[in-house]
Each structure stands twice: as structure tokens, then as C-alpha cells.
Amino acid sequence: MKLNLLLLGLGTGEIILIAFAILLLFGAKRIPELMKSMGKGVKNFKEGMKEVEKEINAPDEPAKGTSPESGPESR
């Protein structure tokens, strides 16, 4: 599969132009910081998705501290 198909039909010239525009907008020093923060955001998103999947797939268990003995009816 060609790189052009993966990037929505953008050619090499368009990709270079977009990269140059990003470089002008943010500057060479700021781009690594942006990529680092984007990476952290993606990592946090994936961790959150894993937690949600774990909660969905987990069997129904009572939450901690909500056992039937500790309810108001047992007092």
C-alpha cells in the first residue's frame, strides 16, 4: 500500500508543504514538546479505554465497602 493512500491522497509536495507550515507556526523548539504531550494524551486515552473495557467485561461484583452486612438493614 502506498504512502499516498494512507494520507488521504496527499502527494509528497503537499506533505512537505504541511510540514513546513507546522514548522513555521510552532517553531523547531516547540514541536518536540507538542509531540511529547500528544504522546502522553494518546497513552492516557488508551489506558482509559482499557479500564472501561475491563469494567464492562468484569463480572458484576459489589463495590468495595458495600457488602450486605454493612448496609443499614443489618444494624
Secondary structure, 3 states (H helix, E strand, C coil): CCHHHHCCCCCHHHHHHHHHHHHHHHCCCHHHHHHHHHHHHHHHHHHHHHHHHHHHHCCCCCCCCCCHHHCHHHC
